[in-house]
Amino acid sequence: MEASGPRKAEGLPKLRDLLRRQREDSFSESMCETPDIEYTYDDADTYRAEMAELYSYTEESEFVETRKAFEQGFDLKGYDKWTTASPEIQRKHVVFLQNELEMADRDRRFNALMALLYLLQGVHGECDAEDQQRDWVMTNVHMLYEQGLFISFAEVLSMEIENTAAASNALRKPAVSVADSKDLRLLLNALYTMVETMRLPPESMSEEQKRNQELFKEDLVTPCVGDDILAITLFGMVTKFCSGNAPHFPMKKALLLLWKVALVSLGGLRALQEKKNVVRVENGLPKLPEDTYEVCKNMRASSPPASATDLIEQQMPRRYGVRGKRSLIKQSSLPDDTFDNGAEDELDMNRGSDDELPPTPPRPATPIQPHQKSLPWKPKVRQKDLELFLDHTRIKFVGFQVEKDQSSLAGLPQPIHEGVKVLKQHLYISLTELQIKREEEIAKNPLSQPEKEVPNSPVEILFQAMLPNLPQYMIALLKILLAAAPTSKTKTDSINILSDVLPEEMPTTVLQSMKLGIDVNRHKEVIVKSISGLLLLLLKNFKLNHIYQFEFLSQHLVFANCIPLVLKFFNQNIMSYIGAKNSIPVLDFPRCVVGGPVELTAEALENGDDQPFCWRNLFSCINLLRILNKLTKWKHSRTMMLVVFKSAPILKRALKVKHAMMQLYILKLLKMQTKYLGRQWRKSNMKTMSAIYQKVRHRLNDDWAYGNDMDARPWDFQAEECALRACVDRFNNRRYGVNGTDPDFKPLDTCTLSVLGESIELSPEFKQNYERWLEMEVYSNQIDWDQILML
């Protein structure tokens, strides 16, 4: 026992040295790996980056094939170069290729498709610079659209989707490769290039091109093949692929095109913000108090939260009283750097110890920020919150409640008057509340409060088209998102999303294997980006159009396990995912074809992109967080799902990404579940709590940090979802049902003259067999006229 005392004493300095070294390593790592990310969130990346992500590196050889197909046909006509030909010759050749595209012979149709795709790719073989190639892309896209090629491409795509021979061949193969989907890939490449080019801002277009852009947006929501719009055709591709009936479908290209079709036809998120203000003014409401994107742009990112080593060090007994004083001083600087773990304080504490410390690298100087004297967001109060406040105060001071009365304050003390005044100053009435109130009135009074005429907007057209099969669409999208997530493990029953990136023959050299590995990772990242962008776009547009359209989509996402799927996605090293360099700039389109072929070297593979972060991965992370916020906001049952799936540590690790917008949506998710996490969690995460106070919008009478919310009773969760489902079903049946309105409340015409005089359209079969019908139904039957008259 006596010998164990010195041994423990010798072990303590070693443990202290080990913890100190780990703390210094984590501190230097946080300084090196978590810099402030200079990233501007937008609807999509630059035109060049979006076009480059369309093509996988495996398709590099096909650029030569499309060029060869065009030049052979152009030379046979006796022309020299496309760039030097007159506009008349160019249009004449486009008409010829359009006729070839409609031929029954597959080879002729295929050659015409490759030649047209080469034109859409900007005749890169005749260009010396990327700017010149982009100008020709713009010119050729508008020329082909004016000749009606967009509709032709959509019709051929629909025909290829129904090609059962290609599907059966792919099903018989043990491994599907890019060769099985060449026709579909060429068509999707052509359609995507037209959609993405038409998405460019109109400031860079001529007046004629601006008119084409407006007509193009109308074409996207107009049935082009049968009764389906292009978006529904693409959704059908996704569901068919996930069902296993068409494993050769190129999903990355289909999802990218689907996302961009929705983006062009519905408009971007910035335009949605302006549209929301217009709708609010039309409904007699004030405009939004601030612009979310501008506030996030000016918001400063916080440092990452404390590491496990810091928490251990904080719990060790302090040997000196200086530490306590310094930590109190440090609290005053919380608004400047909320998640600062007091690294300078720890160094000060260690200076007072008996052991000498190794030299610590100096902390880099940060630019001085102007002191923020106000909160970034204006506080809000819901109508429901004001009513609850008045009900509780009246019960306490008066002894009874007054329903639907927010003005009379008789019998209430003066402080309550001031409190009601402050609440009314920050009262915010949302469009959601107005729409729900309107639906309740229609449900109570279906005759006196009929449905108003619904405007035929692009959002309404898309929702009506998606409504019959919307659950299947959401399940298919989430299946592909699960397969593309970095944390998902390959299973035998999972779908193969790599069919349009794997070559026919697997690589034999190390260089080619590295290239394929980068291509596969890039392929998955682009799929996640397109699905997250599409889902967020649909959620936000449906919510503005009508809250029950949004709730219908949200419920089916929740039923398809979207919440645990997003949490599983974030349960990874998020810093590595955002900093991933799965790209080879020298092989990106159009750099790989403009100015001659490029030789691939090992240095080009190792260097990758020169950006400190991956744009598409950060875009995907922010989108998924926003989707999670949309699904769980004001929904206690779904908030409890976040608690049950232990999302708090997962989300807290994601705070290491020093980007203000991403941190904002993480803190929102933490705020809504704080009251369920317990006192110990709040006590050990006070700096995270401070960040929530500083960055997230305040609800004046929202006690989010405590567990006394009367609306959060667990036994009400199931009833809440069921009541919401009933409201959504009633809305869908009334507005989109077969008869439009409830048959029980449909007016009945009892006038004999009007009923007999009503014009009825008879079918051709009935007209041909009219005499036979008279014989069987009238002349052969005995009619008791007395009984009829009694009725």
VOGU-3710 file (C-alpha; in Angstrom, 3 decimals, decimal comma):
1> measgprkae> 0,000/0,000/0,000  2,887/2,360/0,781  4,463/1,682/-2,601  1,243/2,506/-4,422  1,249/6,118/-3,184  4,465/7,215/-5,003  3,397/5,262/-8,058  0,130/7,270/-8,224  2,052/10,487/-7,699  4,348/9,588/-10,578
11> glpklrdllr> 1,366/8,746/-12,772  -0,445/12,054/-12,271  2,167/14,234/-14,042  2,184/11,773/-16,947  -1,599/11,927/-17,195  -1,438/15,727/-17,006  1,197/15,805/-19,774  -0,905/13,476/-21,928  -4,028/15,599/-21,518  -2,043/18,769/-22,181
21> rqredsfses> -0,562/17,362/-25,383  -4,014/16,227/-26,558  -5,406/19,657/-25,759  -2,615/21,392/-27,666  -3,110/19,041/-30,618  -6,862/19,612/-30,673  -6,355/23,357/-30,269  -3,889/23,565/-33,148  -6,125/21,228/-35,175  -9,145/23,471/-34,595
31> mcetpdieyt> -7,066/26,480/-35,665  -5,871/24,745/-38,834  -8,914/22,722/-39,876  -11,810/25,002/-38,929  -11,154/28,358/-40,560  -13,970/30,732/-41,363  -15,480/29,459/-44,600  -15,971/32,180/-47,199  -19,005/30,619/-48,834  -22,045/32,337/-50,321
41> yddadtyrae> -25,158/30,189/-50,372  -27,126/30,367/-53,630  -29,640/28,413/-55,694  -26,817/26,626/-57,524  -23,100/26,833/-58,241  -21,588/28,692/-61,189  -22,642/27,751/-64,710  -19,253/26,217/-65,425  -19,317/24,049/-62,276  -22,905/22,899/-62,862
51> maelysytee> -22,117/21,873/-66,422  -18,946/20,057/-65,337  -20,854/17,983/-62,762  -23,196/16,678/-65,461  -20,463/14,577/-67,067  -18,587/11,830/-65,263  -14,933/11,291/-66,048  -15,826/7,914/-67,565  -17,655/9,735/-70,390  -14,515/11,521/-71,568
61> sefvetrkaf> -14,235/9,422/-74,751  -17,778/10,324/-75,839  -16,825/13,951/-76,501  -14,747/12,725/-79,442  -17,644/10,587/-80,714  -20,150/13,459/-80,736  -17,654/15,705/-82,541  -16,976/13,019/-85,139  -20,700/12,400/-85,734  -21,337/16,109/-86,333
71> eqgfdlkgyd> -18,329/16,770/-88,540  -19,039/13,775/-90,791  -22,611/14,924/-91,440  -21,589/18,572/-91,861  -18,839/17,667/-94,334  -21,232/15,515/-96,390  -23,382/18,618/-96,888  -20,355/20,434/-98,297  -19,918/22,852/-95,373  -16,624/23,731/-93,732
81> kwttaspeiq> -16,991/24,969/-90,145  -20,014/25,689/-88,000  -18,482/28,851/-86,535  -17,952/30,377/-89,993  -21,229/29,239/-91,581  -24,073/31,716/-92,124  -27,175/31,617/-89,881  -29,236/30,329/-92,821  -26,917/27,350/-93,320  -26,891/26,660/-89,592
91> rkhvvflqne> -30,683/26,623/-89,328  -30,967/24,496/-92,455  -28,641/21,885/-90,980  -30,501/21,938/-87,646  -33,785/21,220/-89,479  -32,092/18,325/-91,272  -30,849/16,874/-87,969  -34,309/17,305/-86,444  -35,831/15,249/-89,259  -33,169/12,588/-88,761
101> lemadrdrrf> -33,971/12,521/-85,023  -37,549/11,504/-85,821  -36,536/8,578/-88,051  -37,514/5,032/-87,142  -33,998/3,766/-87,898  -32,162/3,727/-84,577  -28,689/4,301/-86,048  -29,766/7,416/-87,950  -31,611/8,713/-84,910  -28,582/8,038/-82,708
111> nalmallyll> -26,147/9,844/-85,056  -28,445/12,861/-85,270  -28,681/12,949/-81,480  -24,880/12,956/-81,101  -24,524/15,724/-83,709  -27,140/17,874/-81,959  -25,479/17,306/-78,588  -22,181/18,494/-80,068  -23,889/21,735/-81,073  -25,280/22,124/-77,549
121> qgvhgecdae> -21,794/21,531/-76,169  -20,637/24,651/-78,002  -18,801/23,066/-80,990  -15,788/22,825/-78,696  -13,591/21,420/-81,442  -13,647/24,813/-83,211  -13,097/26,940/-80,084  -9,776/28,103/-78,659  -11,051/29,408/-75,306  -13,768/28,503/-72,817
131> dqqrdwvmtn> -15,469/31,893/-73,148  -15,846/31,357/-76,880  -17,246/27,868/-76,292  -19,781/29,238/-73,782  -20,950/31,906/-76,239  -21,595/29,232/-78,839  -23,485/27,146/-76,272  -25,797/30,097/-75,642  -26,297/30,759/-79,369  -26,921/27,132/-80,290
141> vhmlyeqglf> -29,275/26,466/-77,369  -31,564/29,316/-78,382  -31,370/28,301/-82,050  -32,345/24,698/-81,275  -35,140/25,839/-78,963  -36,589/28,109/-81,644  -36,636/25,124/-84,016  -38,622/23,034/-81,502  -35,819/20,648/-80,558  -36,666/20,790/-76,848
151> isfaevlsme> -40,036/19,120/-77,451  -38,395/16,641/-79,820  -35,825/15,672/-77,190  -38,593/15,198/-74,594  -40,590/12,965/-76,954  -37,581/10,791/-77,789  -36,739/10,563/-74,064  -40,237/9,302/-73,301  -39,882/6,711/-76,055  -36,501/5,524/-74,741
161> ientaaasna> -37,867/5,238/-71,192  -40,481/2,788/-72,478  -37,832/0,771/-74,353  -38,380/-2,659/-72,829  -35,583/-4,274/-74,862  -32,899/-2,129/-73,215  -34,380/-2,773/-69,759  -34,489/-6,546/-70,258  -30,887/-6,584/-71,519  -29,761/-4,646/-68,439
171> lrkpavsvad> -31,655/-6,996/-66,125  -29,910/-10,033/-67,631  -26,438/-8,547/-67,111  -24,594/-9,262/-63,843  -23,120/-5,721/-63,824  -24,589/-2,683/-65,578  -22,162/-0,124/-67,051  -22,254/3,194/-68,899  -22,617/1,401/-72,240  -26,148/0,257/-71,319
181> skdlrlllna> -27,508/3,790/-70,990  -25,791/5,665/-73,818  -28,982/6,766/-75,610  -30,581/7,974/-72,400  -27,432/9,776/-71,296  -27,166/11,649/-74,599  -30,800/12,761/-74,349  -30,473/13,842/-70,722  -27,238/15,690/-71,529  -28,998/17,611/-74,309
191> lytmvetmrl> -32,046/18,476/-72,176  -29,925/19,460/-69,168  -27,719/21,754/-71,265  -30,797/23,556/-72,601  -32,379/23,897/-69,146  -29,192/25,057/-67,428  -28,394/27,572/-70,176  -31,936/28,954/-70,070  -31,509/29,373/-66,283  -28,785/31,998/-66,772
201> ppesmseeqk> -29,734/35,499/-65,556  -31,558/37,500/-68,243  -29,093/40,402/-67,891  -26,672/38,487/-70,124  -29,279/37,876/-72,857  -30,642/39,805/-75,800  -34,323/40,758/-76,050  -35,059/37,779/-78,292  -33,302/35,428/-75,900  -35,289/36,870/-72,972
211> rnqelfkedl> -38,512/36,080/-74,833  -37,258/32,556/-75,454  -36,515/32,196/-71,750  -40,070/33,143/-70,765  -41,568/30,765/-73,351  -39,227/28,038/-72,154  -40,499/28,397/-68,570  -44,056/27,960/-69,843  -43,052/24,858/-71,831  -41,676/23,229/-68,668
221> vtpcvgddil> -45,148/23,240/-67,048  -46,999/22,349/-70,253  -47,629/18,676/-71,104  -45,115/17,790/-73,793  -45,587/14,010/-73,961  -49,175/12,893/-73,589  -50,702/14,431/-70,466  -47,463/14,586/-68,433  -45,113/17,500/-67,977  -41,373/16,874/-68,157
231> aitlfgmvtk> -40,959/16,799/-64,371  -43,453/13,926/-64,049  -41,666/12,010/-66,814  -38,430/12,323/-64,829  -40,148/11,351/-61,563  -41,399/8,269/-63,398  -37,798/7,436/-64,327  -36,792/7,651/-60,665  -39,562/5,368/-59,414  -38,997/2,872/-62,226
241> fcsgnaphfp> -35,295/2,744/-61,394  -35,933/2,202/-57,670  -38,427/-0,561/-58,361  -35,658/-2,528/-60,096  -37,336/-2,605/-63,507  -34,757/-0,337/-65,183  -31,332/-0,657/-63,508  -29,607/1,013/-66,472  -31,252/4,423/-65,991  -28,606/7,161/-65,428
251> mkkallllwk> -29,909/8,481/-62,108  -27,406/11,280/-61,575  -28,328/12,964/-64,843  -32,068/12,389/-64,341  -31,968/13,900/-60,835  -29,871/16,855/-61,941  -32,304/17,554/-64,773  -35,313/17,149/-62,460  -33,830/19,609/-59,954  -33,019/22,189/-62,633
261> valvslgglr> -36,460/21,825/-64,273  -38,047/22,617/-60,897  -35,603/25,478/-60,339  -36,346/27,114/-63,685  -40,113/26,585/-63,661  -40,752/27,457/-59,985  -38,016/30,052/-59,533  -35,101/30,227/-57,103  -35,222/30,737/-53,354  -34,301/34,421/-53,601
271> alqekknvvr> -37,220/34,997/-55,983  -39,424/33,048/-53,569  -38,600/35,534/-50,818  -39,833/38,413/-52,990  -42,913/36,426/-54,031  -43,730/35,803/-50,375  -43,691/39,542/-49,669  -46,063/40,136/-52,597  -48,505/37,489/-51,309  -48,347/38,915/-47,783
281> venglpklpe> -49,201/42,406/-49,048  -52,112/40,972/-51,073  -53,472/39,406/-47,866  -53,163/42,648/-45,894  -50,018/41,646/-43,984  -46,768/43,605/-43,671  -43,654/42,467/-45,518  -41,121/40,201/-43,862  -39,045/42,095/-41,280  -35,700/40,923/-42,730
291> dtyevcknmr> -34,077/38,954/-45,531  -32,746/35,622/-44,271  -29,893/35,507/-46,758  -28,704/39,030/-46,028  -28,783/38,442/-42,275  -26,795/35,211/-42,634  -24,315/36,947/-44,922  -23,570/39,551/-42,240  -23,617/37,058/-39,347  -20,292/35,966/-37,931
301> assppasatd> -19,489/32,283/-37,574  -18,628/30,969/-34,102  -15,724/28,798/-33,040  -16,376/25,067/-32,611  -17,617/23,760/-29,245  -15,426/22,280/-26,558  -13,654/18,997/-27,189  -13,733/16,057/-24,791  -10,242/16,945/-23,502  -11,395/20,430/-22,574
311> lieqqmprry> -14,375/19,025/-20,668  -12,098/16,653/-18,703  -9,751/19,506/-17,887  -12,649/21,667/-16,700  -13,760/18,947/-14,268  -10,259/18,509/-12,700  -9,715/20,323/-9,358  -8,156/23,740/-9,801  -4,984/24,467/-7,863  -5,187/28,221/-8,025
321> gvrgkrslik> -7,959/30,750/-7,637  -6,826/32,784/-10,633  -8,593/30,408/-12,997  -12,008/31,241/-11,585  -11,445/34,973/-11,949  -10,204/34,677/-15,497  -13,161/32,508/-16,511  -15,524/35,144/-15,164  -13,741/37,821/-17,140  -13,972/35,670/-20,230
331> qsslpddtfd> -17,751/35,433/-19,947  -18,110/39,042/-21,012  -16,683/38,247/-24,426  -19,216/35,515/-25,209  -21,137/37,561/-27,792  -17,925/37,992/-29,802  -17,032/34,299/-29,913  -19,734/32,185/-28,425  -18,141/28,765/-28,706  -14,672/29,954/-27,557
341> ngaedeldmn> -13,459/27,245/-25,199  -11,125/29,481/-23,282  -7,861/28,273/-24,797  -6,045/31,362/-23,549  -7,392/30,731/-20,032  -6,091/27,177/-20,096  -2,647/28,433/-21,042  -2,775/30,927/-18,185  -3,690/28,159/-15,771  -0,831/26,009/-16,969
351> rgsddelppt> 1,640/28,842/-16,470  0,889/28,639/-12,752  1,681/24,905/-12,577  4,957/23,390/-11,506  5,839/21,920/-14,897  7,249/23,916/-17,769  5,145/23,993/-20,903  6,465/23,669/-24,445  6,128/26,829/-26,537  2,595/27,267/-27,887
361> pprpatpiqp> 2,023/28,642/-31,380  0,594/32,175/-31,193  -3,066/32,585/-32,012  -3,511/34,391/-35,356  -4,959/37,857/-35,124  -8,568/38,111/-36,262  -10,003/41,212/-37,891  -11,848/43,452/-35,478  -15,570/43,213/-35,980  -17,858/46,135/-35,179
371> hqkslpwkpk> -19,731/45,457/-31,956  -23,202/44,124/-32,635  -25,551/46,278/-30,607  -28,753/44,521/-31,607  -29,989/41,029/-32,293  -29,805/39,833/-35,906  -33,512/38,917/-35,940  -36,576/40,832/-34,892  -38,419/38,845/-32,163  -41,763/37,346/-33,090
381> vrqkdlelfl> -44,932/36,468/-31,216  -47,603/34,133/-32,560  -51,307/34,856/-32,207  -51,591/31,653/-30,184  -48,892/32,824/-27,766  -50,694/36,100/-27,120  -53,981/34,278/-26,472  -52,333/31,854/-24,033  -50,680/34,729/-22,176  -54,012/36,548/-21,765
391> dhtrikfvgf> -55,832/33,369/-20,712  -53,295/32,583/-17,986  -53,196/36,139/-16,630  -56,996/36,448/-16,597  -57,362/33,166/-14,719  -54,777/34,342/-12,202  -56,025/37,896/-11,576  -59,699/37,868/-12,619  -60,703/34,254/-12,258  -62,258/33,587/-15,661
401> qvekdqssla> -61,364/33,590/-19,380  -62,720/35,729/-22,207  -62,614/33,856/-25,519  -61,455/35,616/-28,695  -60,830/38,905/-26,882  -57,362/40,427/-27,084  -58,239/44,043/-26,379  -60,013/44,268/-22,993  -57,563/44,287/-20,071  -59,981/45,168/-17,260
411> glpqpihegv> -58,904/43,919/-13,853  -55,324/43,213/-14,922  -52,402/45,066/-13,272  -50,312/47,660/-15,124  -47,286/45,371/-15,744  -49,605/42,988/-17,615  -50,810/45,923/-19,760  -47,200/46,715/-20,667  -46,482/43,062/-21,402  -49,473/42,792/-23,746
421> kvlkqhlyis> -48,340/45,984/-25,473  -44,864/44,555/-26,088  -46,326/41,279/-27,368  -48,624/43,118/-29,785  -45,696/45,187/-31,078  -43,912/41,965/-32,089  -47,015/40,091/-33,223  -46,324/38,195/-36,452  -49,178/36,704/-38,435  -47,980/34,189/-41,008
431> ltelqikree> -49,625/33,168/-44,255  -49,903/29,690/-42,755  -52,260/30,945/-40,033  -54,460/32,702/-42,584  -54,660/29,627/-44,811  -55,507/27,304/-41,911  -58,186/29,732/-40,688  -59,659/29,850/-44,186  -59,747/26,033/-44,377  -61,516/25,843/-41,017
441> eiaknplsqp> -64,155/28,284/-42,235  -64,741/26,260/-45,416  -65,041/23,051/-43,389  -67,623/24,642/-41,052  -69,599/26,480/-43,732  -69,164/24,664/-47,071  -72,136/26,436/-48,679  -71,597/30,027/-47,560  -67,785/29,840/-47,773  -67,054/28,101/-51,089
451> ekevpnspve> -63,604/27,436/-52,482  -62,098/30,419/-54,266  -60,756/30,042/-57,766  -57,267/28,553/-57,602  -54,718/30,357/-59,819  -53,058/28,087/-62,353  -49,487/28,834/-61,255  -46,464/26,597/-62,025  -46,433/25,400/-58,396  -50,115/24,450/-58,553
461> ilfqamlpnl> -49,625/22,627/-61,870  -46,681/20,659/-60,467  -48,511/19,706/-57,256  -51,585/18,510/-59,154  -49,376/16,421/-61,426  -47,426/14,932/-58,483  -50,433/14,324/-56,213  -51,504/10,810/-57,388  -48,037/9,276/-56,951  -46,337/11,685/-54,545
471> pqymiallki> -45,687/9,036/-51,816  -43,880/6,807/-54,322  -41,811/9,747/-55,568  -40,637/10,630/-52,046  -39,786/7,036/-51,155  -37,745/6,680/-54,356  -35,822/9,912/-53,739  -34,981/8,915/-50,171  -33,886/5,445/-51,296  -31,378/7,004/-53,689
481> llaaaptskt> -30,283/9,518/-51,038  -29,621/6,647/-48,639  -27,570/4,790/-51,242  -25,529/7,939/-51,990  -24,877/8,900/-48,347  -21,211/8,494/-47,305  -22,223/6,679/-44,100  -24,354/4,022/-45,799  -22,904/0,546/-46,188  -23,331/-1,441/-49,374
491> ktdsinilsd> -25,998/-4,106/-49,026  -27,058/-6,827/-51,395  -30,608/-5,491/-51,628  -29,648/-1,840/-52,083  -30,031/-0,143/-55,441  -27,006/0,372/-57,681  -26,608/4,096/-58,335  -23,236/3,678/-60,054  -24,530/2,199/-63,305  -23,814/5,418/-65,234
501> vlpeempttv> -20,273/5,870/-63,922  -18,714/2,378/-64,017  -16,924/1,565/-67,312  -17,389/-1,662/-69,263  -13,868/-2,788/-68,419  -12,507/-2,091/-64,970  -9,212/-0,140/-64,782  -5,923/-2,037/-64,764  -3,478/0,716/-63,721  -3,178/2,514/-60,407
511> lqsmklgidv> -3,781/5,891/-62,058  -7,006/4,758/-63,693  -8,165/3,149/-60,434  -7,573/6,421/-58,549  -9,469/8,304/-61,240  -12,433/5,915/-60,995  -12,452/6,166/-57,195  -12,616/9,963/-57,358  -15,308/9,741/-60,028  -17,483/7,430/-57,899
521> nrhkevivks> -17,250/9,708/-54,847  -17,980/12,764/-56,984  -20,932/10,935/-58,518  -22,476/10,290/-55,083  -21,901/13,872/-53,956  -23,693/15,255/-57,014  -26,672/12,943/-56,373  -26,947/14,155/-52,764  -26,698/17,751/-53,940  -29,480/17,376/-56,530
531> isgllllllk> -31,899/15,527/-54,196  -31,383/17,953/-51,305  -31,833/20,956/-53,603  -34,984/19,468/-55,147  -36,645/18,578/-51,825  -35,966/21,990/-50,283  -37,296/23,725/-53,389  -40,513/21,688/-53,335  -41,067/22,199/-49,604  -40,644/25,966/-49,729
541> nfklnhiyqf> -42,751/26,485/-52,861  -45,558/24,238/-51,658  -45,613/26,005/-48,300  -46,068/29,398/-49,941  -48,709/28,071/-52,330  -50,753/26,364/-49,595  -49,787/25,064/-46,183  -51,613/21,748/-46,650  -49,691/21,018/-49,837  -46,522/21,468/-47,782
551> eflsqhlvfa> -47,885/19,307/-44,955  -48,849/16,549/-47,405  -45,301/16,433/-48,761  -43,796/16,701/-45,262  -45,839/13,849/-43,833  -44,812/11,479/-46,587  -41,164/12,425/-46,085  -41,518/11,724/-42,367  -43,319/8,432/-43,018  -40,452/7,440/-45,348
561> nciplvlkff> -37,934/7,976/-42,484  -36,429/11,186/-43,798  -35,519/12,434/-40,292  -33,299/9,471/-39,269  -31,841/9,403/-42,779  -30,643/13,021/-42,522  -29,248/12,376/-39,043  -27,434/9,324/-40,380  -25,960/11,509/-43,105  -24,551/13,934/-40,511
571> nqnimsyiga> -23,208/11,123/-38,325  -19,820/11,310/-40,016  -16,705/13,472/-39,980  -18,489/16,465/-41,434  -15,281/18,498/-41,740  -13,763/15,825/-43,967  -16,924/15,703/-46,080  -16,990/19,458/-46,617  -13,269/19,576/-47,328  -13,335/16,597/-49,710
581> knsipvldfp> -11,528/17,110/-53,019  -13,256/14,558/-55,226  -12,634/16,383/-58,478  -10,021/16,503/-61,210  -10,113/20,035/-62,693  -8,178/19,082/-65,838  -10,904/16,535/-66,727  -13,865/18,829/-66,064  -15,985/19,877/-69,022  -15,262/22,031/-71,037
591> rcvvggpvel> -11,630/22,272/-69,949  -10,956/18,704/-71,057  -12,010/19,395/-74,682  -11,239/23,066/-75,346  -7,707/23,587/-76,606  -6,894/19,946/-77,258  -6,706/16,799/-75,103  -5,187/16,954/-71,613  -2,815/14,333/-70,241  -3,771/12,972/-66,844
601> taealengdd> -0,940/12,795/-64,308  -0,636/11,618/-60,725  -0,019/15,204/-59,582  -3,332/16,330/-61,062  -5,129/13,564/-59,143  -3,417/14,360/-55,850  -3,796/18,127/-56,027  -7,490/18,160/-56,901  -9,330/21,438/-56,573  -7,600/24,454/-55,041
611> qpfcwrnlfs> -10,682/25,485/-53,038  -10,508/25,055/-49,221  -13,977/23,485/-49,245  -16,268/21,610/-51,620  -19,122/23,872/-52,778  -21,589/21,104/-53,520  -21,025/19,296/-50,206  -21,546/22,425/-48,112  -24,612/23,214/-50,231  -25,977/19,716/-49,544
621> cinllrilnk> -25,372/19,995/-45,798  -27,168/23,342/-45,525  -30,080/22,049/-47,625  -30,492/18,910/-45,512  -30,454/20,974/-42,314  -33,084/23,299/-43,747  -35,223/20,298/-44,753  -34,927/18,922/-41,212  -36,002/22,303/-39,832  -38,982/22,428/-42,188
631> ltkwkhsrtm> -40,140/18,959/-41,151  -39,829/19,482/-37,386  -40,773/23,143/-36,813  -43,770/23,412/-34,421  -44,240/19,623/-34,595  -43,715/18,144/-31,123  -43,935/14,531/-32,282  -41,192/15,058/-34,850  -39,086/17,022/-32,383  -39,253/13,988/-30,103
641> mlvvfksapi> -37,899/11,933/-33,008  -34,805/14,140/-32,940  -34,454/13,380/-29,221  -35,083/9,644/-29,612  -32,499/9,329/-32,396  -29,932/11,196/-30,227  -29,436/14,019/-32,679  -27,929/16,489/-30,172  -24,329/15,131/-30,204  -24,502/14,636/-33,979
651> lkralkvkha> -25,626/18,217/-34,558  -23,152/19,596/-32,029  -20,258/17,959/-33,892  -21,473/19,637/-37,080  -20,982/23,029/-35,387  -17,275/22,622/-36,132  -18,016/23,956/-39,606  -17,417/27,677/-39,241  -20,114/28,920/-41,554  -22,786/31,212/-40,127
661> mmqlyilkll> -25,746/29,926/-42,133  -25,023/26,282/-41,419  -24,523/26,975/-37,714  -27,801/28,911/-37,618  -29,886/25,935/-38,804  -28,027/23,552/-36,479  -28,745/25,838/-33,518  -32,407/26,018/-34,526  -32,622/22,228/-34,393  -30,905/22,176/-31,006
671> kmqtkylgrq> -33,183/24,908/-29,673  -36,411/23,064/-30,435  -35,314/19,954/-28,497  -33,453/21,605/-25,598  -36,360/21,309/-23,173  -36,345/17,509/-23,639  -32,585/16,987/-23,185  -32,505/17,460/-19,427  -30,844/19,806/-17,010  -27,446/18,106/-17,122
681> wrksnmktms> -27,173/18,574/-20,888  -28,029/22,260/-20,591  -25,564/22,671/-17,759  -22,673/21,136/-19,709  -23,548/22,976/-22,957  -23,980/26,517/-21,718  -21,919/27,991/-24,550  -24,148/26,289/-27,080  -27,136/27,708/-25,202  -25,550/31,167/-25,379
691> aiyqkvrhrl> -25,088/30,752/-29,115  -28,776/29,942/-29,481  -29,688/33,096/-27,564  -27,364/35,137/-29,760  -28,032/33,754/-33,249  -31,547/32,260/-33,326  -34,710/34,366/-33,460  -36,354/35,038/-30,091  -39,950/34,160/-29,316  -40,716/36,521/-26,469
701> nddwaygndm> -42,689/34,124/-24,268  -41,096/30,885/-25,469  -39,426/29,075/-22,558  -37,516/26,782/-24,912  -34,726/26,151/-22,399  -37,052/24,575/-19,813  -39,250/21,503/-19,786  -42,593/23,021/-18,819  -44,276/23,322/-22,214  -47,931/22,388/-21,895
711> darpwdfqae> -48,121/21,660/-25,631  -45,469/18,949/-25,365  -47,429/16,188/-23,648  -46,252/12,867/-25,113  -49,743/11,359/-25,212  -50,843/14,042/-27,680  -48,208/13,237/-30,310  -50,160/10,569/-32,140  -53,336/12,640/-32,042  -51,451/15,626/-33,442
721> ecalracvdr> -50,277/13,728/-36,518  -53,699/12,142/-37,054  -55,492/15,497/-36,847  -53,054/16,995/-39,327  -53,519/14,043/-41,684  -57,301/14,469/-41,525  -57,038/18,171/-42,425  -54,701/17,430/-45,331  -56,929/14,657/-46,694  -60,014/16,874/-46,449
731> fnnrrygvng> -58,193/19,623/-48,353  -56,993/17,269/-51,103  -60,391/15,636/-51,517  -62,199/18,951/-51,747  -59,809/20,698/-54,125  -58,486/17,794/-56,206  -61,213/15,140/-55,810  -63,222/13,719/-58,708  -66,304/15,837/-57,986  -64,393/18,811/-56,627
741> tdpdfkpldt> -66,658/19,279/-53,594  -68,140/16,954/-51,021  -71,153/15,241/-52,681  -73,169/15,678/-49,452  -72,931/19,460/-49,814  -73,339/19,611/-53,584  -76,486/21,619/-54,552  -79,314/19,432/-55,880  -81,451/20,560/-58,793  -85,109/19,547/-58,085
751> ctlsvlgesi> -86,740/21,446/-60,944  -88,247/19,027/-63,517  -87,942/21,438/-66,429  -84,251/22,206/-65,840  -83,407/18,522/-65,363  -85,227/17,492/-68,549  -83,717/20,410/-70,452  -80,162/19,590/-69,405  -77,878/18,811/-72,325  -76,363/15,335/-71,992
761> elspefkqny> -73,570/14,139/-74,232  -74,358/10,666/-75,558  -71,592/8,260/-76,551  -71,289/7,067/-80,185  -72,015/3,457/-79,097  -75,285/4,549/-77,471  -76,353/6,457/-80,579  -75,712/3,430/-82,802  -77,771/1,123/-80,534  -80,464/3,629/-79,603
771> erwlemevys> -83,358/1,637/-81,141  -82,226/-1,529/-79,428  -82,070/0,293/-76,097  -85,630/1,577/-76,584  -86,856/-1,913/-77,274  -85,153/-3,445/-74,231  -85,556/-0,717/-71,631  -88,772/1,080/-72,638  -91,132/-0,960/-74,835  -90,474/-4,330/-73,155
781> nqidwdqilm> -90,980/-3,028/-69,576  -94,350/-2,396/-67,963  -94,487/1,037/-66,314  -96,840/1,777/-63,420  -97,558/5,433/-64,111  -99,753/5,789/-61,017  -96,854/4,851/-58,767  -94,561/7,307/-60,553  -97,059/10,130/-60,116  -97,333/9,325/-56,386
791> l> -93,603/9,952/-56,058
//
